[in-house]
Amino acid sequence: MRESHSPLKRAALSAALSLALAPFAAAQAQQAPQAEDHTRQHGHPSEPKNLQAVEVRATPLADTAENLTIPVEVLAGSKLDEAKAGTLGATVSRLPGVQSASFGPGVGRPIIRGLDGARVQVMSDGLGSGDVSTVSVDHAVSIEPFLADQIEVLKGPATLLYGSGAIGGAVNVVDGRIPESLGDAPFSGRAELRGGSVNDERTSLLRLDGNTGAFAFHFDALHREAGDYAIPGYAESAAHMAEEGETPDPDEKGTLDNSAVRTDGASLGVSWIGGSGYLGAAYSLFNTRYGIPGGAHQHAAGDGEHDHEGEEHEGEGHEEEGPVQIRLDQRRTEVRGGWNAIGPFASLRVKLANTDYTHTEFEGEEVGTVFFNDSTELRAELVHQPIAGWDGALGLQASKRDFSAVGAEAFVPSSLSRDVGIFWVGKHGFNIGGRDLQLDLGLRHDRVRMDVSGTAPDRDFANTSASLGLTWHASDALHFNVGLDRAQRSPTAEELYSNGLHVATGGFELGDAGLDRETANRIEVGMRVHHGPIEAAITAWRADYQDFVFLASTDAEIEGAPLRVWHQGDARFTGAEAKLDWDIADTRSGSWTLGLFGDLVRARLDDPAGTTSTIEVEVPHDDHAHAIEANVATGGNLPRIAPARLGAQLRWESGAWRASLGAVRYARQDRVAEFEEETAGYTLVDAHVAWHLDGTDGRALEVFLDGANLTNREARPHTSFLKDVVPLPGRNIMFGVRAFF
């Protein structure tokens, strides 16, 4: 891991912020009126009020979220500023249908409609993140949400656009690291300093964008340090302590040990901008170090006694050397180009990225396991001129992933994966009876190959996905959407070849090299209403999975850890989402807006609860192996499914001020899988206050005060593997200043 010189970096960022604020020192107190129709540029406070009108970049046929038949949520502007958190999952976790798979404060991967991991693609402006966050739940996503201009969440299968790893959806982070235009000003930027009370957080960032002649450049840098965070009570839940026969230690109350995080990131991009297109490149660094709280890696393999065909062995295993910390280092090189009006084609966009990723797990000062991942991805999108009324785009996506792990906890063998996919998406507008109708079609085919080291067999897969979407404008105020999808996903190397102790989840994982691809058939029906001050949307959906791959629990133990096996079975996901934005009043006291949302997911296997099958497993021991039988749970509810939620937020804006007060109620999750405990419900209350000063030439200053979990409620997300030993942070008050110049 390459350590950064944080004092120098903090000094540089502070100096840049001071320079950015200098024009305001002599500014008069007069406030410029806030325009509601200005387009937000690089985080400037001026923005469109309706985020559904923001252009979505995750699709080749760029359009607004409101006009797309793909279900999309967008975060931008002040809504993004208020939502930004230390992880991508936490940042998007209050969008309808989206939650976070927390594994401590350093890790948070998005969950979309109950699906996460290898089924949700995380992207940096259309290209994969290149990390190993899908290999294990304690691995972080290598994308920094604080540097985002816009975050787009595609709900439902996005395989048509992004392949096998997006069967559950995709999250696209737009950061502008490679400029695509010269911009309105020769030089602009943004700087921010903030602090948080719950963990003594200190975050600073700087962004610069400029151009000279035909060239444009981008620079950004971020530094974050946060200590162990405060919690309302004890790290372990009362139920867990009772089950373990433990007595609370008053000295351990109020703080979650080993939850500190430190992150550094930076990037530099340069582009040539011509009359018909652009060509640019960028280089970025991302480095983070975070602790794994709750003793997640403290697995005393062999504690007590365990039995292998009547043999008794004591005290075999390893003893934890110290608190576990993860150091992640990523270097990424990107090249992008775009050209317009190429013969019969409207445009061509090409993206290429190479990512060099290293991830080291330390037990105290000792190196436990090191993960290496070298990935290259190419994406080309060719938008053709209308053909028989159809607007459309052809696409090619190719990727290579060279993965290896070295160390005692390397439970997945080294592998080389290749994926090549081609696709076409198109849309056609009709007018029937004076009403507009839009039909969207798409088709994609992928070939996936995995070569693995050792004696395990290599695998090849061919996946075909298709989609149909229909949008009917019943009136200017009422729109209906219908979506049908057939999507296929190849099993990952982790699902096929795992064979060892996975300490992060506290279990011995066994893959199945014979797993087949899984197929999802989805139907979604939605309605959107615009009527005066009210905007509302409601969606209901269902996805039936054939050969759904899941990690099944068993009644056996290996090396003192519960045995879990990767298994396939048919499954059914159903859900609904709704949201309402109501402009209550616009008076001399300011404008008032009420926002409401709710979502729910139900996920279960087709086999009833209590269904099991028997398998025979080879258990390694010394220089020989034992064959044991294990009963595998293959029916009932799926584990760690997000509970139902209801949320509300009251917003107020007046001149230079804006404020909001909100709360989200997470229901009790009692629809649990075999060997899984129920989770109590909880309510999280938050508030935001900001004051801004608009200067000349695009300069602006904003001071903000945010509060999270204001009631200091103990909260344990059902989606977390660590819910019984790692609660969410307690009350957090954040204060900061942003400057736009």
N, C-alpha and C positions, 0 to 999 in steps of 0.2 A: 504494500500500500504506500502510495506517495503522499506524504504529509504536506499540507499547505502551510504557508506562513500567515496564520490568521491575524496576528496583530497588524502586520503590514496591510493585509487585505482590508481589515476593518478601518484602518486609517485612510486608505485610499477611497473606500466607499463613503466614509464620513466627509472627506474633503469634497468629493464629487457632489454629495448632497448639499453641502454648504454653498458651493458654486451655483447649484441649481436654484437654491432659495434666495440668492443675492438679489435678483430683480424685484423681489417682493419687499425688501427692506424699506424701500422708499415709496412703495405703492400706496395709493390713497385707499381709504376704507370703502370706496364706492364699489358695489358689486355689479358685475356684468350680468345681465339676465341669462338664465340657463336655457339654452336651446335644446329642445327635445328631439329634434330631427337630425342632429349632427351625427355623423358616423364616428364611432369610437376608433381612435388610432393609437396603437401601442399603449393602451390602458388609460387614455385620457378620460376624465369623468363624464364628458359629454357623450351621450349614447342614445340609441333608439330605445324607447320604453318597451316595445314588444320584441322579445328575443326570438319569437317565431319568425320575425322578418329578417333575421341575421342569415347571411348566406352560409350554407354548410359546405365545407371543403372536402368532406370524406367521400363524396360521390363524384364521378367524372363529369356528370351533367349537373354542374353546380346549380343549386336552387335554394330557396329558403326552407326552413324547417316546416313552415305551414303548408307549402305546396308539395313537399315530398310525400309519397305514399309510405316510404319507410318510416317507422316510428322513431323520431329523433328528439332528444332533449339537448338544449344548448345552454352553456354558461358563458357569459361575457359581461363586460362592463362592471358596474358596481356590484351586480349579483355575483360575479366571479370573485371580485375582491373580498366580499363578505364571506364567501364559501371557502376560500383558500385555506388549506391545512397542510401539515407536514407530509402527508401521503396523498397519492392520487385517489385512493379509495375513499378516504375521509372527505376529500374535496367534493366529490360527486355524490356522496352518500345521502343527500337530502333531495335528490331528484326523484320523481315518482318512478317506482320500479327498480331503483338502484340502491344498494347498500354496500358495506365494506366488509371484507374478510380480514379482520384485525388479528395481528399476531404480535401485539405490543406496539409502541409508538413509532418504531422504525419501519413497520410493514403495514401496508393496507392496500389490498388489491380489490378492484371493483367487482361487485356481484350484480349481475343483471338478471332480473326475473328468476332468482334462485340458482343461477348458474355462474360458475367462476372458474379460476384456474385455466386449464388448457382449452376451455370453451369460450373464453372472452379474450379477444385480441386487444392488446394495448399498443397504441401507435403514436409515433411522433410525426405529425403531418403526413399521414398515409403510409408510413413504413414502420415495421415492427420495432419494438424497443430494444431487442437484441440481448435481453437479460435472461436469467434462469428462474424468474419468479414463478413459472409454472411447474418447476421441478419439485419444489417444497414450499409449504405454507409459511415458512420463516424467512423466505427470500424476498427482498424488496424489489419493487418496480424502479427502474433506473431513469424515471422521468420526473423532473421537478415541476410541480404544479404552480409554484410561485412565479415561474418565468413564462407562463402561458398567456397568450392573447385571448384564446378561446378554447373551450373544451366541448367536444361533441360526443354524445352518447347515442349509438345506434342500438336500439332495443329489438330483440328478436334476431333470427339468423341473419348474419351479415356475411355468410360464406360466399355469396354471389360476388361480392366485391373483394373480400380479403381471405378467402380460403378456409381450410379445415379448422383452423384455430379460432374462428369467429362464429361457430355454430350457435353460440348463446348471445352474441352481440359483440360490439366493439366500442372502444373509447379512443377518440382521436384528439390529441393535444396539438393545437396549432400554436407555434412559437415564433414564426417569422425569422428563423435563423439564417435562411438564405433569401435575401430580398428578391422580390419578383417585379418591383416597380421602383421608380425613383422617388416616389413620395411627394407630398405637397411642400415640404420644407427641406432645405439643404442639410439641416441638422436638427435632430429631436432626440428625446430620451426620457427616461423615467428612473427615479431613485426612490428607495423606500427603506425606512428603519422601523422596526417594531420589537416589542418585548412582551412576554407573557408571564403571568404570576404563578401558574400552576407548576411550572418546571424551570423557572428562571430563564425562559427562552430569550435569545437575542438573534434576530434575523436581519440581514442587510442585503440589499440587491441593487444592482445598477444595470441599466440598459441604455445603449446608445445606437442610434440609427442615423445614417447620413448618406450623402451622395455628392459626387463631383464629376462633372461631365457625364459620361455614359456609365460610370461605375457607382455602385451603391455598396454600403458595408453595414454590418451589424455586429455588435459586441454585447455580451451580457455576462454577469458574474453574480454569484450568490454565496453567502456564508451563513450557516445556522449552527448555533450551539444551544443545547437544552439539557438540563440535568434530570435526575430522577424526579418523576412527577408525583404530586400530592393526590391522595385518594381519600374518600370520605371515611373509610374504616380500615379493615384488614384486606390484604391481598387475597387471601383465601376466603371463599364464601363460608357462611356458617354451616351450610349443609355439607360442604366438603370436609371441613374440620371435624364435624360430628361423625362423618363416615370413616375418617382416618383416626378417630379417637384422639384428636389433638386439642390442646387448650390454648386459647389466644394468648400471645405474648404482647403485653402493652408496649414494649419497646419497638415492635414492628408495625404499630398502627400509624396510619396517616401518610406513608410513603411507599411507593412501589420501587423496590430495589432493582438495580441494573436496568433501568428504563431510559438512560441517557442516550442522546442522539447528537451526532455532529455530521454536518453535510456541507460539502463545497462543490460548486459547479461553475463552469465557464464555457463560453463558446465564441467563436469568431467566424463570420461569414462574409463573403465578397461575391458580388454578381456584376456581370456586364449586362446592361439593359439596352436593347436595340429597338428599332421601330417595329419589328415583327416578332420579337421574343426576348428571351433572356437565357443566360447560362451562368450558374453560380456554384460555389463550393463552400463547405463549412467544416470546421473541426471543433469538437466539443469534448469536455471532460466532466465526469460525474464521479464523486467520491463520497462515500458515506460510511460512518461507523456507528453501529447501534447495538445495544444490549438486548438479550433475549430474557425478559423477566419471568418470574414464576417458576424458575427451575425447570424450564421446558426441556433442557438437554440433560437434566440430572436423572438419568435413567439407570438405576442400580441393577444392571443386568446380572442376574444370578443372586440377587438378594434373597435371603431365605433359602427355600429349596424348590427345585423343580424336577419333574420326572420325565424321563425318556425311556419308554418301554420298561418300566420298573426300576431303572437305574436312578440313583439319587446323587446329586452333585450339589455341593454347597459353595457359596462365596465366589462363583465364577463370574467374571465380568470386569467392568472397569469402574473406578471410583472417580467421581467428578473432581477435576483438578482445580476448578475455580469458576467464577461466573463466566458465562459464555457471551462472547461478543463477535459480531460479524463485521468484517471490513470488505467493502465492495468498491471496486475500481473499474471504471469503464471509459474507454477511449473510442470515439466514433468519428468517422469521416463520411461526408455526404457530398454528392454531386447531383445537381438538379438542372433541368433545362426545359424550356417551353417555347413553342413556335406556333404562330397563328397563320391561317390561310395557306395551307400546303395542298395545292391542287384541289382534289375533291374533298379534302378534309378541312374541318374548321380549325382544329388545333391538335398539337401533339405535346404531351407532357411525359418526361422521362425522369425517374428518380433512382438513385443508386446509393446504397449505404453499406459500409463495412464497420462492424462493431467488434472490438477486442475487450472481452469481459473477464475479470478475475474476482473471485469471491472466496474469502478465507474465513474459516470459523476457528476462533480461538477459545480454548478452555483455560482460563487464567492467562498465563503467558505461553502456553503450549499450543502449537498448531494442531487442530483436530483434522479438518478436511478442507481441501482446496478444490474449488470448481473452476473450470476453464470453459469458455464458450466463445468461439470465433464464428461470427455469422456474417453472411453477405446476402443482400436482398436487392433485386432489380424489379422495378415496376414501370410499365409504359402504358399510357392511355391515349388512344387515338379517337378523337371525336369527329364523326363524319357529318357531312352536310345532310339535310333532310332527304330521306328516301321514301317516297310514297306517303309523305306526311309524318314519317317516323324520325325523331331526333334520337341519335344513339351514339354509343362509344364502344370500341373494341379495346380489350385490355390484355396485357401479358404480365404475369407475376411469377418470378422465379427466386428461390432462396436456397441457401446451403447453410447448414448448422453443424459445426464440428464441436462436439461436447465431450468433456472428460472430467472425472473426479478422482482425486487421490487422497487417501486417508482412511482412518478407521471407520468412518461413517459414510463411506462412498457406497451407498446401497443401489446405485444405478451404474451399469457398465458404460464405458465410453462408446459413443455412437456418432455416425455421420449420417445426417438426414438431408435429403434433397426433395424439393417440391417445385413443380412447374404447373401453372394453371393458366388457362385462357378463358376469357369471358366476353359476353356482349350484354349490354343493358340498353334499353330504349324506352321511349315514351311517345304517345300519340294522343293529341287532343281531339275531341269530338264535340259537336254541339247537337244535342237531341232535344227537340221541343223547347228550344231557347235556353236550355241548361247545359253548362259546361261539364264534360266528362273527360277524365284523363285515364288512359290505360298504360300501365308500366309492365314491361316484360324483361326477363333476364335469364341467362343460361351460362353455366360455368362447368368446366371439366378440369380436374387436377390429377396428376400422377405423383405419388409420394413413394419414396424409397428410403429405407433405413438399413444401414450396414452397422452391425454391432460387433464389438470385440468379444473374444471368447468363443464358446461353443454354441451359444444361442443362435437360432436361425435368423437370417436377414429377412426383411418383409417388404412387399410391394403392395400398394393400394391404388385403386382408381376410383375417384369420387366424382359424382355428377350432381349438380344442384340446379334448381330452377325456381323461379318466383313469378308471381302475377299479382299486380296491385291495381286497384280501381278506386278513383276518387270522383265523387259526384257532388257538384255544387248545386244542391237543391235550391239554394237562394244565396244572395250575397252574405247572409248571416248564418247559413247552415250548410255544413259540409259533412259528407259521410265517406269513410274509408273502409275498404275490405282488402285484406292481404292473404295470399296463399303461398306457402313455401314448402319446398322439399329440399332438405340440406343433408349433406353427408360429412362425416368426420372420421379421419383415421386415428386409431389409438396412438398415443405418444410413446416414446421410448420408456418413460417411467411406468406406464401402464403395462407395457409388454414385458419389460426385462427387470423390474425391481426384484431384488433378492438380498435382503439384509435388514439390519436394524435401522429404522428411520427415527432417529432420536427426537426430531422436532415434534412428531405426532405421538411419540411414546409407544410405537408399535413396530413389529417385525412385518415388513411388507413383502409380498410375493406377487410378482407379475405373472401374466399368462401370455406367452409368445404366440398363442393361437387365437388371440382375440380378433374378431371381425370388425369391420367399420360399423359405425352407428349411423342410423338414419332418422331424421326428425321430420315430421309432417306437421305443419303449423297452420292454424287459421286465426285471423285477428279481425275484429270488427270494431270500428271507432267512429265517434261523432264529435264534431267541433262546432261550437256556437259562438258567434260574435253578435251581440245585441246591445247596442248602446254602450253603457259602461261595463258590461259583463262579457268576459271571455271564459268559456268552459270547454273542457274536453273529457271524454270518458272512453275507455278502451277495455274490451274483454278479449281474452285470447286462450288458446289451448294448443299444446304441442305434445304429440304422441311420438315417443322414441322407440325404435326397434333396436335391440341389442345395445341398450344404454350401458356404458361402462361406468362402474362404481366400485369404491373400495368397501368390500363387505367384511363385517366382523365375524369372528369365529369363537368357538369355546376353547381354543387351544392356546398354549403359550410356547414361545421359542426364546431361549436365552432370557427367560424371566419376563418377556414382553408379550402382550397379547398379539396373536397372529391375525393379520388382516390380508385379504387376498383380493386382487383385482378380478372382477367378475362381470358378466353381462346378463342383462334381463330387460324385458320391455318395461317402459315407464311412461307415466302420464304427468304432465305439468299443466296446471290451469291457473289463471290469475286475472286480475282486473286492476286498473289504475284510473284515477280521476283527479282533476284539478280545476280550480276556479280562481280567477282573478277578477275582482270587482272594484272599480273606481268609485268608492263610496261618495266622495264629495271633493269639490275643488273650490275652496273659499278663501277669504282673505287670510285665514289662519294657516293655509297650506292645502295640499292635496293629500287625501287619505285613500289608501288602497288595502283591501283585505285579500289575502291569498290563502287558499285551502288546498290540501292534497291528501290522497289516501292511496294505499296499494296493499295487495295481498297476493300470496303465492301458495299453492298447494302442490306438493310433489310426492308421488308414491310409485312404487313398483306395482306391476300388474298382479304379481303373486300376493296373497294375503299375508298379514303380519303373522309371524311365527313359522313361516315356511323356511325350511332349511334343506341343504343338500350336503352330502358327505364327500370329502375329497381326501386323497392320500398325499402327504407332504414329506419330502426328504429333509430331515433336520440335521444340520452339520454339527459334529461334536468331535473335537480333537482331530484325529486322522481318519475318522470314519463317520458314517451318517446313519441315522435311524429313520425309519418310515413310521409316521404316526397318522392317525385319522383325525380329521377335524370337521365339525359341523359348521357350515357356512350359512349365515342369515341372508336369505335371498328374497324376502318379501316385506311388505309394509311401507312405512314412510321412509323417505330418504333423509339422511342426516344433515344437520346444520342448515336447514332451510330458513330463510329470513322470515321473521314474524310479520303479521299485519301491522300497518302503521296508519296514524292520522296526524296530520300536521296543520298548523295555522300560523299565519304571520300578518301582523298589522304594520303597514308602512306609512310614513309621513314624510313629505317633502315641502320645504318652504324656502325659496330663495337659495341661500348658500347652505342650508341645513337639510339633512335627511336622517331619519331614524327608523328603527323597526324593533318590534318585540314579537318573538315567536316561541312556539313549543311543538315538540313532536312526541306523541305517545306511541311507544312500542308495546304491542300486546304480549301477553303471556304466550309462549310457544309450548303447547302441550301435544302437538302432533309430531311426536318424536319417533326416531328409528329404534331398532333393537339395540340394547346396551347404551342408549342415550338418555340423559336426564332432561327433564323439563327445565325451562328458563322463565324466571319471573319477569313480568312486564315492568316498564319504567318510563318516566317522562323527562325529557331534556328541554330546558328553557334557555333561550339565547336572546341577546339584544345587541343592536348596533347603532352607533351614533357617529356622524361624520359632518365636518364643516369644511367647505372648500372656498378658495379664493381664485377667481379667474383673472389672469393678467392679460398682457398683450402677446401677440405672436404665438399663440398656443400655449403659453405658460400657465400653469395652474399649481396650486398648493392644496393639499387635503390633509387634515388632521382627523384621526379616527380613534374611537374607543369601542371595543367589542367585548362581549361577555358570553361565555359558554358554560353550560351546566350550572346556571346561576343558583339553583336550589341545592347544589352540592349533593346530588342524588347518586347512590351506588347503582351503576349500570353495568350489566354483563351481557354483551351481545351473544345471541344464540349462534351466530355465524362463526364465532371464534372457537378454535381448538382449545384456547386457554381461558375460557369464560369462568371456570371455577377458581382460577389462581391469578388472573389478571383482569381487574375491572378497568373501565374507562377512567380518564382523569376526572378529578373533582372540579370545583369551581375554578374558572380561568378568566382572568381579566387581562385583555390585550390592549396595548396603547401603541400608537405609531403615527408616522407622518409620511406622506407620499408627495413627491414633487414631479411635475410634468413640464418638460421644457423643449 
